[in-house]
Structure formats: C-alpha cells, structure tokens
Amino acid sequence: MARRSADPDSNGKSGTIGLRRSDRFLSGLQAASRVVFVSHVQPDPDSLGSMLGLAHLVEHRLGKSTLITRDGLISRAENKAMVEVLHLDLARVEDVTWAADDAVVMVDSQPKTGRHTFSEAVRLYGVIDHHDTPGDLDGVAFTDIRASHGATCTVVTKYLREQDVPIPEKVATALLYGIETEMAGYPREASPADDDALLFLYPLADKDLIAQIRNARLPHSHFECLLQALQSSFIYDRLIISWVNDLPQPEQAAEVVDFMIRFEKVDWAVCGGVHNDQLILSVRAAREDARAGEVLRQVVGKLGKAGGHDRRAGGSIRLPSTAPSAVEELQSELRRRFLKAMKIEDIRGQRLVPLREMLQNLQS
C-alpha cells in the first residue's frame, strides 16, 4: 500500500472547532434553500456516488431540496450503465439556473483546476475531495480534502455513518461501486478507511446491479479506439505510450491505459488522444510511490492541466491546431518530457505490434 499523507482538519473557519466534519458540513447549509452538487467533467463513479450520498444526507438530516449535476458527457460504458441502472437524475450543469441562496458543493475535484466548464463566478460553499491536485480554495467556507483516502465516496460514507443516516440500497450501491472503481488496479490505492467503508456498504448494496454495471456492453467505438492504440503503441524501457489521433470520447483514453498497464513488460502506461480541439492524456502506473499525478503535472507544465493520484492521472492540452503536423509535434514534445521525467534514455521506441505483422494482418 502506498504511503499517504495524514488527513488535515481543513475546516477550522466556521467557529465549530471540535465538531465532527459532517456536523460542520451540515451546519453551514442551514440558510440555503437548495444544495447543488457539482463535480469534474465527465463525472466518474466516485463523483456520481459521492454526489448521490451527500444529497441523501442533506435531504434526510436537513429536509432541503438538492440537485445533482453532470458536467459534460458520460461516455464510458460502465459509467453510463451506472447512471441507467441506478436511475440517477442528473441535471446538465450548463442548464442550471443558479439562485443567490443556493449552496454549491464540489465533490471529487477542486476549483480552478481546469476540470470544469461551469462559470467560475458560481460561488462554492464547500469542497469535498480526495485528490492531492491543488485547487484554489480561497473563499470556500467548508473544505474537507483527504488525500489519505482512496475515494471521495469513502469520505461520504463516513459522513452518513457519523450522522446515523439509514443508507438505501441505491445509495449504498453507488457508494460501493464508486470506491471499487478507485481501488481498481494493482497495487491498490486503498487505505484502511476505504476497506472499512467497503465492508460496511457491501451487505447494503445490490450486488446484481453492480455486476450489471461492471459488465456493461461495449460500443463499436471501444474496439476501434483500442485497435488504433495497439497499432500506435511504442515501448521505451518500462514505459508504453499509445497515441490515438481520433479519440471518440475523452474517457476512452483511460480505457486504453487500463488495458495497457497489464502488459507484463511495463510499469507505466500513457495514452494521448485527440478529441475535438484537445489532446486528452491518461496515465497508469503499476508500482508503488509512482506519484503519477505529480509526474503528469510536471510533463504537461504550462501546456495544459493535469493531476491525479499515486498511480492514476489525467490531463488535457488545448490544441491551437489539429493539423497532423501540429499534433505530431506536440506528441514528440510530450514523449521527450515523459522520458526525461522517468529518467529513461531518449531512444527510438519499439512498436508493441511490429509494423510487418500489421501489414501481414491487413493482407491476410
């Protein structure tokens, strides 16, 4: 298990020092007429489960109206299945009419990290997250950032347990699946708190629905994307880099690295894919203390935005031009930066699938 920093008690601003964090969170919502939950673009199971769990907490304890939002598309097959089988009612964040007495809570992300599309003029009441990606928390009344936890759903489960709130099957299923997805891969990015939450939620959740989500049917674009990645993957020592010049959906870059990191000869997998006017980046590591989020932030630098966990990271770079020459130039620069960051000699990469075999397959 990777070493993680201790949890900071990050909300000493409200004059309620000594109360549990869930008490502080709820006490600051007393004057709100509605609580709106927002997350990062293309929300994943951890953010969806966290928003649902917190909405249930607020409705049960305070009797207030809540709204769960969706920033951007949800295109990964498993994530779409989660929304469908759990009947999650998500409002498009661009369609929300913000009211002055709304309390807006961001989960599984932090403000001004380049991972949101809604207006920065929207004032946040709270931020609850488990990433160590630094955000701008100035002026946020309530913050609970626990980098020692593997999932934001773990924090939300703690809140529900602290407040002795009964957890319906739907909420337990969403929270359990949200934690499971963050723990995926090896070595696991889990703390004792994450495992305790999993054990608590397991008997409350619908395991058949989770199996249905895990085994969601895959669209044709999934296989097209994977084929592109296999044909354009290059190995540099213990690193594999895959380029997809026509990425159907942003989340598919993560699907590529989830697949590639299982290759026995590598410890790092990187995928860069062009989606609209952006180069989407996803990184996975198969060793402890990889600091993938820090590595990707170092590689991307001022070109774009990046962040993540010890072994999982993502980012994006806006492309001034999508001309093949411009994309190739950026790919070359990023390759050089990745090799430098990982202290790998800058040599010609070895194709995962040799070009001769590709041509033979096409001719057969």
KEKE-3310 file (N, C-alpha, C; in steps of 0.2 Angstrom, whole numbers, plus 5000, padded with zeros to 4 digits):
npx = (5004:5003:5011:5003:4998:4994:4978:4972:4964:4954:4945:4943:4937:4924:4920:4916:4925:4930:4918:4912:4917:4906:4896:4900:4899:4885:4880:4883:4875:4862:4856:4853:4842:4842:4853:4866:4875:4891:4904:4919:4922:4915:4909:4914:4912:4915:4913:4900:4893:4897:4891:4877:4876:4879:4868:4858:4861:4859:4846:4840:4844:4842:4831:4831:4830:4839:4851:4858:4872:4878:4893:4897:4899:4894:4902:4909:4907:4903:4901:4890:4881:4880:4873:4861:4856:4854:4846:4849:4846:4852:4856:4861:4875:4876:4863:4858:4850:4856:4853:4853:4853:4857:4867:4882:4891:4906:4912:4924:4934:4943:4941:4945:4955:4955:4946:4933:4917:4908:4903:4916:4911:4901:4899:4906:4901:4906:4920:4923:4935:4947:4958:4976:4978:4981:4969:4961:4956:4952:4941:4931:4920:4919:4929:4935:4948:4955:4968:4973:4964:4957:4946:4933:4920:4922:4924:4911:4903:4908:4903:4889:4888:4893:4882:4872:4863:4851:4855:4849:4847:4850:4859:4869:4874:4879:4889:4897:4901:4908:4919:4925:4929:4939:4948:4953:4965:4982:4997:4984:4976:4972:4966:4965:4953:4946:4944:4937:4925:4920:4918:4907:4897:4895:4885:4873:4872:4866:4871:4869:4866:4878:4886:4880:4883:4897:4899:4895:4889:4899:4902:4904:4914:4923:4931:4937:4944:4953:4960:4967:4975:4983:4990:4998:5006:5021:5036:5046:5059:5052:5041:5025:5019:5004:4996:4981:4974:4961:4951:4936:4928:4932:4934:4939:4953:4957:4952:4961:4973:4970:4970:4982:4991:4992:5001:5015:5028:5029:5029:5023:5010:5004:4992:4988:4976:4967:4953:4941:4946:4956:4970:4969:4975:4980:4986:4993:5001:5010:5017:5022:5022:5023:5018:5010:5001:5009:5020:5013:5008:5021:5026:5016:5016:5015:5008:4995:4982:4983:4983:4980:4982:4992:4995:4987:4982:4977:4974:4974:4977:4974:4973:4981:4980:4973:4980:4988:5003:5005:4999:5008:5020:5017:5015:5028:5035:5029:5032:5046:5047:5040:5050:5061:5056:5054:5067:5072:5082:5083:5078:5074:5058:5051:5039:5024:5016:5024:5027:5028:5020:5008:5005:5005:4994:4984:4984:4981)
npy = (4994:5011:5025:5038:5055:5062:5065:5082:5093:5102:5112:5124:5136:5140:5142:5131:5122:5106:5099:5086:5083:5081:5087:5100:5102:5101:5111:5123:5124:5128:5140:5139:5137:5128:5114:5112:5100:5098:5092:5086:5087:5075:5065:5052:5036:5038:5051:5052:5043:5050:5062:5058:5052:5062:5071:5063:5063:5077:5079:5070:5074:5088:5091:5098:5104:5096:5095:5086:5087:5086:5088:5090:5075:5058:5045:5033:5015:5008:5018:5025:5014:5014:5026:5023:5010:5013:5024:5038:5054:5067:5084:5094:5104:5116:5120:5124:5135:5147:5151:5164:5160:5147:5133:5128:5114:5106:5090:5077:5084:5100:5118:5128:5120:5117:5107:5109:5116:5125:5141:5151:5161:5156:5154:5144:5134:5123:5111:5094:5081:5069:5070:5075:5085:5102:5115:5130:5136:5148:5158:5148:5141:5129:5115:5099:5090:5075:5067:5055:5046:5034:5036:5048:5044:5036:5046:5052:5041:5040:5052:5049:5038:5044:5053:5044:5040:5031:5021:5019:5006:5009:5020:5015:5006:5014:5021:5010:5005:5016:5017:5005:5006:5016:5009:5000:4991:4987:4990:4992:5007:5010:5014:5010:5015:5015:5002:4998:5006:4999:4986:4989:4994:4984:4973:4981:4985:4982:4968:4962:4972:4979:4970:4970:4983:4983:4974:4980:4982:4985:4998:5000:5009:5008:4997:5001:5012:5005:4997:5007:5012:5000:4999:5010:5010:5012:5006:5011:5006:5003:5009:5012:5021:5026:5032:5040:5046:5050:5051:5044:5047:5057:5049:5037:5037:5034:5021:5014:5015:5008:4995:4994:4994:4982:4975:4964:4969:4982:4996:5008:5016:5027:5036:5047:5056:5063:5073:5082:5099:5096:5088:5073:5066:5052:5042:5028:5018:5004:5002:5005:5021:5029:5042:5047:5058:5069:5067:5068:5082:5088:5085:5090:5103:5121:5119:5114:5107:5096:5081:5070:5054:5043:5032:5034:5046:5061:5072:5087:5096:5110:5111:5122:5119:5106:5100:5087:5088:5097:5090:5079:5086:5090:5078:5073:5081:5079:5065:5066:5074:5065:5054:5060:5064:5052:5047:5040:5034:5044:5036:5028:5021:5005:4996:4990:4981:4975:4983:4975:4964:4970:4974:4962:4956:4965:4961:4948)
npz = (5000:4996:5004:5012:5015:5031:5036:5035:5046:5039:5040:5050:5050:5053:5066:5073:5079:5085:5083:5073:5056:5047:5055:5054:5040:5038:5046:5040:5030:5034:5030:5017:5003:4993:4989:4978:4969:4962:4950:4943:4925:4914:4924:4935:4943:4956:4959:4955:4964:4976:4975:4975:4988:4997:4994:4998:5012:5015:5012:5021:5034:5034:5027:5015:4998:4984:4971:4958:4947:4930:4922:4907:4895:4899:4894:4895:4895:4907:4916:4910:4911:4925:4928:4921:4926:4940:4939:4940:4942:4933:4931:4918:4919:4913:4911:4923:4933:4943:4960:4972:4985:4984:4990:4984:4981:4978:4973:4973:4966:4963:4964:4950:4943:4930:4926:4924:4917:4921:4926:4933:4941:4949:4966:4978:4992:4998:4997:4994:4994:4988:4981:4978:4970:4968:4971:4970:4984:4991:4999:5000:5011:5018:5018:5015:5012:5009:5006:5010:5008:4997:4989:4986:4989:5000:5010:5010:5014:5028:5033:5032:5041:5053:5055:5058:5048:5039:5025:5009:4998:4984:4986:4993:4984:4974:4981:4985:4972:4967:4976:4973:4960:4961:4968:4959:4950:4952:4962:4975:4978:4992:5008:5026:5029:5017:5015:5026:5024:5012:5017:5026:5017:5009:5012:5011:4998:4981:4974:4961:4953:4953:4947:4934:4930:4930:4919:4908:4891:4877:4866:4847:4845:4855:4852:4840:4845:4853:4844:4836:4846:4849:4837:4837:4848:4858:4865:4878:4887:4903:4900:4891:4877:4870:4856:4850:4837:4834:4845:4851:4862:4877:4889:4884:4883:4896:4896:4887:4894:4906:4900:4894:4905:4910:4903:4904:4903:4906:4918:4917:4909:4896:4888:4874:4866:4853:4854:4848:4850:4859:4867:4875:4890:4898:4912:4919:4932:4938:4950:4967:4975:4964:4960:4950:4947:4950:4942:4929:4930:4930:4917:4908:4912:4908:4897:4898:4908:4923:4934:4948:4956:4965:4957:4946:4934:4925:4911:4901:4885:4877:4859:4848:4834:4824:4814:4806:4807:4817:4828:4829:4832:4845:4851:4850:4858:4871:4872:4874:4886:4895:4895:4900:4913:4918:4918:4908:4894:4880:4867:4851:4850:4853:4843:4850:4842:4829:4814:4802:4805:4807:4793:4787:4793:4788:4775:4775)
capx = (5000:5007:5011:4999:4999:4989:4972:4972:4957:4955:4939:4943:4935:4917:4918:4913:4930:4928:4913:4914:4917:4900:4892:4902:4896:4878:4878:4884:4869:4856:4852:4852:4836:4844:4860:4868:4882:4894:4910:4923:4920:4914:4910:4915:4908:4917:4910:4892:4892:4898:4885:4871:4877:4878:4861:4854:4862:4856:4838:4837:4845:4840:4825:4832:4830:4845:4851:4865:4873:4883:4897:4900:4896:4896:4903:4912:4901:4902:4898:4883:4877:4878:4868:4855:4853:4853:4841:4852:4843:4857:4855:4866:4877:4875:4856:4856:4848:4859:4850:4858:4853:4860:4874:4885:4896:4910:4915:4929:4938:4944:4940:4951:4960:4954:4942:4926:4915:4903:4906:4919:4908:4897:4902:4906:4901:4910:4924:4925:4939:4952:4964:4981:4979:4980:4965:4960:4951:4951:4934:4927:4918:4920:4934:4937:4952:4958:4972:4975:4958:4957:4940:4928:4914:4924:4923:4904:4901:4909:4898:4882:4888:4893:4876:4867:4858:4850:4858:4845:4851:4853:4864:4874:4876:4883:4895:4901:4904:4912:4925:4928:4932:4945:4953:4955:4972:4987:4995:4978:4977:4967:4968:4961:4946:4942:4942:4931:4919:4918:4915:4901:4892:4893:4878:4868:4871:4863:4877:4867:4866:4885:4888:4877:4887:4904:4899:4891:4890:4904:4900:4909:4920:4928:4936:4940:4949:4958:4964:4971:4980:4988:4994:5002:5009:5028:5038:5053:5061:5047:5035:5022:5015:4999:4993:4975:4973:4954:4948:4929:4926:4938:4935:4942:4960:4958:4951:4967:4979:4968:4971:4989:4996:4993:5007:5020:5035:5030:5027:5019:5006:5002:4988:4986:4971:4964:4946:4939:4952:4960:4974:4967:4980:4978:4992:4993:5007:5009:5021:5020:5025:5024:5017:5008:4998:5014:5023:5009:5009:5027:5026:5011:5018:5011:5004:4988:4980:4984:4983:4978:4984:4999:4996:4982:4982:4974:4975:4972:4980:4971:4977:4980:4979:4973:4983:4993:5010:5005:4998:5014:5025:5016:5017:5035:5037:5027:5036:5053:5046:5039:5056:5065:5053:5055:5074:5073:5086:5079:5080:5068:5053:5049:5032:5021:5014:5028:5024:5027:5014:5002:5004:5003:4987:4980:4984:4978)
capy = (5000:5017:5029:5043:5060:5062:5070:5088:5095:5108:5117:5127:5143:5142:5143:5125:5118:5101:5096:5081:5086:5080:5092:5106:5102:5102:5117:5128:5123:5130:5146:5138:5135:5122:5112:5109:5096:5098:5088:5087:5085:5068:5063:5045:5033:5041:5058:5051:5041:5055:5067:5055:5050:5069:5073:5059:5066:5083:5078:5066:5077:5095:5091:5103:5102:5095:5095:5083:5089:5082:5092:5086:5069:5052:5041:5026:5011:5006:5024:5026:5009:5016:5031:5020:5005:5016:5029:5044:5060:5072:5090:5097:5109:5122:5121:5125:5142:5147:5156:5168:5156:5140:5131:5124:5109:5102:5084:5073:5089:5106:5123:5131:5115:5116:5101:5111:5120:5130:5148:5152:5166:5152:5153:5137:5134:5118:5106:5088:5078:5065:5071:5080:5091:5108:5119:5137:5136:5154:5160:5142:5141:5122:5111:5093:5087:5069:5064:5049:5041:5032:5038:5053:5040:5034:5051:5052:5035:5042:5057:5046:5034:5049:5056:5039:5041:5025:5021:5015:5001:5013:5025:5010:5003:5019:5022:5004:5005:5022:5015:4999:5009:5020:5004:4995:4990:4984:4989:4996:5014:5010:5015:5006:5018:5013:4995:4998:5008:4993:4981:4992:4995:4978:4970:4985:4986:4977:4966:4960:4979:4981:4965:4973:4989:4981:4970:4984:4981:4990:5001:4998:5014:5005:4992:5005:5015:5000:4995:5012:5012:4995:5000:5016:5010:5012:5004:5014:5003:5001:5014:5011:5026:5025:5038:5039:5053:5051:5048:5045:5050:5058:5044:5031:5037:5030:5013:5012:5014:5002:4989:4993:4994:4975:4972:4962:4972:4989:4999:5014:5017:5033:5037:5053:5055:5069:5074:5089:5103:5095:5082:5071:5062:5047:5039:5022:5016:4998:5001:5010:5028:5031:5049:5048:5064:5074:5066:5071:5089:5090:5084:5095:5110:5126:5117:5112:5105:5088:5080:5063:5050:5040:5028:5036:5053:5063:5079:5089:5101:5113:5111:5128:5117:5099:5098:5081:5090:5101:5085:5075:5090:5090:5071:5072:5085:5076:5059:5069:5076:5059:5050:5064:5064:5045:5045:5034:5036:5046:5032:5026:5017:4999:4995:4985:4977:4976:4985:4970:4960:4974:4974:4955:4955:4968:4957:4941)
capz = (5000:4996:5010:5011:5020:5036:5035:5038:5048:5035:5041:5056:5049:5055:5073:5076:5080:5090:5080:5068:5050:5045:5058:5051:5034:5038:5050:5036:5025:5037:5027:5010:5001:4989:4989:4972:4969:4955:4950:4937:4918:4913:4931:4936:4948:4963:4959:4955:4971:4981:4975:4977:4995:5000:4993:5003:5019:5016:5012:5027:5040:5034:5023:5010:4991:4982:4964:4956:4940:4926:4918:4901:4894:4902:4889:4897:4895:4914:4919:4908:4914:4932:4928:4919:4931:4946:4938:4943:4939:4933:4928:4914:4923:4909:4911:4930:4935:4950:4964:4977:4991:4983:4992:4979:4984:4973:4976:4969:4962:4967:4959:4945:4941:4923:4925:4925:4912:4923:4927:4940:4945:4954:4972:4981:4999:5001:4993:4997:4988:4990:4976:4980:4965:4972:4969:4973:4989:4994:5000:5001:5018:5021:5014:5018:5007:5012:5001:5013:5006:4990:4986:4989:4992:5007:5015:5011:5019:5034:5035:5033:5047:5058:5056:5059:5042:5035:5018:5005:4993:4978:4988:4995:4978:4971:4985:4985:4966:4967:4980:4970:4954:4963:4971:4954:4948:4957:4969:4976:4981:4997:5015:5030:5029:5011:5016:5031:5020:5008:5021:5029:5012:5005:5014:5010:4991:4976:4970:4955:4949:4952:4941:4928:4928:4928:4913:4903:4884:4874:4859:4842:4845:4860:4849:4835:4849:4856:4838:4835:4852:4849:4832:4838:4855:4857:4872:4880:4893:4906:4898:4885:4875:4865:4853:4847:4834:4833:4851:4850:4868:4881:4894:4881:4884:4902:4895:4884:4899:4910:4897:4893:4911:4912:4899:4909:4902:4908:4924:4916:4903:4894:4881:4872:4861:4851:4855:4846:4850:4864:4867:4881:4892:4904:4914:4924:4935:4941:4956:4972:4976:4957:4960:4943:4947:4950:4935:4923:4930:4928:4910:4905:4914:4907:4891:4900:4915:4924:4941:4949:4962:4965:4951:4941:4932:4919:4910:4894:4882:4871:4853:4843:4828:4824:4808:4808:4809:4824:4833:4829:4835:4852:4853:4851:4864:4877:4873:4876:4893:4899:4895:4905:4919:4921:4918:4903:4889:4874:4861:4847:4854:4850:4842:4853:4837:4824:4808:4797:4807:4805:4786:4786:4795:4783:4768:4775)
cpx = (5004:5006:5007:5000:4993:4984:4973:4965:4957:4949:4938:4940:4928:4915:4916:4919:4928:4922:4916:4913:4910:4895:4894:4899:4889:4876:4879:4879:4863:4852:4851:4845:4837:4851:4862:4875:4885:4901:4914:4919:4920:4914:4910:4911:4909:4913:4902:4890:4892:4892:4879:4871:4876:4871:4857:4855:4859:4849:4836:4838:4842:4833:4825:4832:4837:4845:4858:4866:4878:4886:4900:4896:4898:4896:4905:4906:4899:4898:4891:4879:4875:4873:4861:4852:4851:4848:4843:4849:4848:4855:4861:4868:4876:4868:4854:4855:4850:4855:4855:4858:4854:4866:4876:4891:4899:4913:4919:4933:4939:4943:4946:4957:4959:4950:4935:4924:4910:4907:4910:4916:4903:4901:4901:4905:4906:4914:4925:4928:4944:4958:4969:4982:4977:4975:4965:4954:4949:4943:4929:4926:4920:4924:4935:4941:4956:4962:4974:4970:4959:4951:4936:4922:4916:4922:4915:4901:4902:4904:4891:4882:4889:4886:4870:4861:4857:4852:4853:4850:4854:4859:4870:4878:4881:4889:4900:4905:4909:4919:4929:4932:4939:4951:4956:4962:4976:4994:4988:4980:4972:4970:4964:4953:4942:4940:4936:4925:4916:4915:4908:4895:4890:4887:4872:4867:4868:4869:4875:4868:4874:4888:4886:4881:4894:4905:4895:4894:4894:4902:4906:4915:4925:4933:4940:4946:4955:4963:4969:4977:4985:4992:4999:5005:5017:5031:5045:5054:5054:5040:5032:5018:5010:4996:4987:4973:4966:4951:4940:4926:4932:4939:4939:4950:4961:4957:4957:4972:4977:4970:4979:4994:4996:4998:5012:5026:5035:5027:5023:5016:5003:4998:4987:4982:4968:4956:4944:4945:4956:4964:4972:4973:4978:4985:4990:5000:5006:5015:5020:5024:5027:5023:5015:5005:5004:5018:5020:5009:5015:5028:5022:5013:5013:5007:4997:4987:4981:4984:4981:4981:4991:5000:4991:4982:4979:4975:4973:4976:4976:4975:4976:4978:4978:4976:4988:5000:5010:5004:5005:5020:5024:5017:5024:5038:5035:5031:5043:5052:5044:5046:5061:5063:5054:5062:5075:5077:5081:5081:5073:5064:5053:5042:5030:5019:5019:5024:5023:5021:5008:5000:5002:4996:4982:4979:4981:4970)
cpy = (5006:5021:5035:5048:5059:5067:5076:5090:5102:5113:5120:5134:5145:5143:5137:5120:5113:5097:5091:5085:5086:5085:5099:5107:5104:5109:5123:5129:5126:5135:5144:5135:5128:5120:5109:5106:5096:5094:5090:5085:5077:5064:5055:5042:5036:5047:5057:5048:5046:5060:5064:5054:5057:5072:5069:5061:5072:5083:5075:5070:5084:5096:5096:5100:5101:5094:5092:5085:5085:5087:5088:5079:5064:5047:5034:5021:5009:5012:5026:5021:5011:5021:5028:5015:5008:5022:5036:5050:5066:5078:5092:5103:5116:5124:5124:5133:5143:5153:5158:5164:5149:5139:5126:5120:5105:5096:5081:5078:5095:5112:5126:5126:5113:5110:5103:5115:5125:5136:5148:5157:5162:5151:5147:5138:5129:5114:5100:5083:5074:5066:5076:5085:5097:5112:5126:5137:5142:5156:5154:5141:5134:5118:5104:5089:5081:5065:5057:5044:5040:5034:5043:5049:5037:5040:5052:5047:5037:5047:5053:5041:5039:5051:5050:5039:5034:5025:5016:5011:5005:5017:5020:5007:5008:5020:5016:5004:5010:5020:5010:5002:5012:5015:4999:4996:4988:4988:4994:5002:5014:5011:5011:5009:5016:5006:4994:5000:5002:4988:4983:4992:4989:4974:4974:4986:4980:4974:4964:4967:4980:4976:4968:4979:4987:4977:4974:4982:4986:4992:4999:5003:5011:5001:4996:5009:5011:4998:5000:5013:5006:4996:5006:5016:5008:5010:5008:5011:5001:5005:5012:5018:5025:5031:5036:5046:5055:5048:5050:5049:5051:5052:5038:5031:5033:5022:5010:5010:5008:4996:4988:4992:4986:4971:4970:4966:4979:4991:5005:5014:5024:5033:5044:5053:5062:5069:5081:5093:5102:5088:5079:5066:5058:5043:5033:5020:5009:4997:5006:5016:5030:5039:5051:5055:5070:5073:5070:5079:5092:5090:5089:5102:5115:5125:5116:5111:5097:5087:5072:5061:5048:5036:5029:5043:5054:5070:5081:5095:5104:5114:5118:5125:5109:5096:5092:5083:5093:5095:5081:5079:5090:5083:5070:5075:5082:5069:5061:5070:5070:5055:5054:5064:5057:5042:5039:5037:5038:5042:5031:5021:5010:4998:4989:4979:4979:4978:4980:4965:4964:4973:4967:4953:4959:4964:4951:4941)
cpz = (5000:5002:5008:5016:5025:5034:5038:5040:5045:5035:5048:5056:5052:5062:5077:5077:5086:5087:5075:5061:5046:5048:5055:5044:5034:5041:5045:5030:5028:5033:5020:5008:4997:4989:4982:4972:4962:4956:4944:4930:4917:4919:4930:4941:4955:4964:4959:4962:4976:4981:4977:4985:4999:5000:4998:5010:5020:5016:5018:5033:5040:5031:5018:5003:4989:4974:4962:4949:4937:4922:4913:4900:4898:4897:4890:4898:4902:4917:4917:4911:4921:4932:4926:4924:4938:4945:4941:4938:4939:4929:4924:4918:4920:4909:4918:4930:4942:4953:4969:4983:4990:4987:4987:4982:4979:4977:4971:4965:4966:4962:4956:4944:4933:4921:4925:4919:4915:4925:4934:4944:4951:4961:4976:4989:5001:4995:4997:4992:4992:4986:4980:4975:4968:4968:4972:4978:4993:4994:5000:5009:5021:5016:5018:5012:5010:5007:5004:5011:4999:4986:4990:4992:4999:5012:5016:5015:5026:5037:5036:5040:5053:5060:5057:5054:5039:5028:5014:5000:4987:4980:4990:4989:4974:4974:4985:4978:4965:4970:4976:4964:4956:4966:4965:4952:4954:4956:4970:4980:4986:5004:5019:5030:5023:5012:5021:5028:5016:5012:5024:5023:5009:5006:5012:5002:4987:4972:4963:4950:4948:4947:4934:4925:4926:4921:4908:4896:4881:4867:4854:4843:4850:4857:4843:4839:4851:4850:4837:4840:4851:4843:4832:4845:4854:4864:4872:4887:4897:4905:4892:4883:4869:4862:4849:4843:4832:4839:4851:4856:4873:4886:4891:4882:4891:4901:4892:4889:4904:4907:4896:4899:4913:4908:4904:4909:4904:4915:4923:4909:4902:4888:4880:4866:4859:4850:4854:4846:4856:4864:4874:4884:4898:4905:4919:4926:4938:4947:4961:4972:4969:4956:4953:4942:4946:4944:4930:4924:4928:4920:4906:4906:4912:4900:4892:4907:4916:4932:4942:4956:4961:4959:4945:4940:4926:4918:4903:4892:4876:4865:4849:4836:4828:4818:4810:4810:4815:4829:4834:4833:4843:4855:4855:4857:4870:4878:4876:4884:4897:4900:4900:4912:4923:4920:4913:4897:4883:4868:4857:4850:4850:4849:4847:4848:4831:4817:4803:4799:4806:4798:4784:4788:4791:4777:4769:4775)
residu = (MET:ALA:ARG:ARG:SER:ALA:ASP:PRO:ASP:SER:ASN:GLY:LYS:SER:GLY:THR:ILE:GLY:LEU:ARG:ARG:SER:ASP:ARG:PHE:LEU:SER:GLY:LEU:GLN:ALA:ALA:SER:ARG:VAL:VAL:PHE:VAL:SER:HIS:VAL:GLN:PRO:ASP:PRO:ASP:SER:LEU:GLY:SER:MET:LEU:GLY:LEU:ALA:HIS:LEU:VAL:GLU:HIS:ARG:LEU:GLY:LYS:SER:THR:LEU:ILE:THR:ARG:ASP:GLY:LEU:ILE:SER:ARG:ALA:GLU:ASN:LYS:ALA:MET:VAL:GLU:VAL:LEU:HIS:LEU:ASP:LEU:ALA:ARG:VAL:GLU:ASP:VAL:THR:TRP:ALA:ALA:ASP:ASP:ALA:VAL:VAL:MET:VAL:ASP:SER:GLN:PRO:LYS:THR:GLY:ARG:HIS:THR:PHE:SER:GLU:ALA:VAL:ARG:LEU:TYR:GLY:VAL:ILE:ASP:HIS:HIS:ASP:THR:PRO:GLY:ASP:LEU:ASP:GLY:VAL:ALA:PHE:THR:ASP:ILE:ARG:ALA:SER:HIS:GLY:ALA:THR:CYS:THR:VAL:VAL:THR:LYS:TYR:LEU:ARG:GLU:GLN:ASP:VAL:PRO:ILE:PRO:GLU:LYS:VAL:ALA:THR:ALA:LEU:LEU:TYR:GLY:ILE:GLU:THR:GLU:MET:ALA:GLY:TYR:PRO:ARG:GLU:ALA:SER:PRO:ALA:ASP:ASP:ASP:ALA:LEU:LEU:PHE:LEU:TYR:PRO:LEU:ALA:ASP:LYS:ASP:LEU:ILE:ALA:GLN:ILE:ARG:ASN:ALA:ARG:LEU:PRO:HIS:SER:HIS:PHE:GLU:CYS:LEU:LEU:GLN:ALA:LEU:GLN:SER:SER:PHE:ILE:TYR:ASP:ARG:LEU:ILE:ILE:SER:TRP:VAL:ASN:ASP:LEU:PRO:GLN:PRO:GLU:GLN:ALA:ALA:GLU:VAL:VAL:ASP:PHE:MET:ILE:ARG:PHE:GLU:LYS:VAL:ASP:TRP:ALA:VAL:CYS:GLY:GLY:VAL:HIS:ASN:ASP:GLN:LEU:ILE:LEU:SER:VAL:ARG:ALA:ALA:ARG:GLU:ASP:ALA:ARG:ALA:GLY:GLU:VAL:LEU:ARG:GLN:VAL:VAL:GLY:LYS:LEU:GLY:LYS:ALA:GLY:GLY:HIS:ASP:ARG:ARG:ALA:GLY:GLY:SER:ILE:ARG:LEU:PRO:SER:THR:ALA:PRO:SER:ALA:VAL:GLU:GLU:LEU:GLN:SER:GLU:LEU:ARG:ARG:ARG:PHE:LEU:LYS:ALA:MET:LYS:ILE:GLU:ASP:ILE:ARG:GLY:GLN:ARG:LEU:VAL:PRO:LEU:ARG:GLU:MET:LEU:GLN:ASN:LEU:GLN:SER)
# end
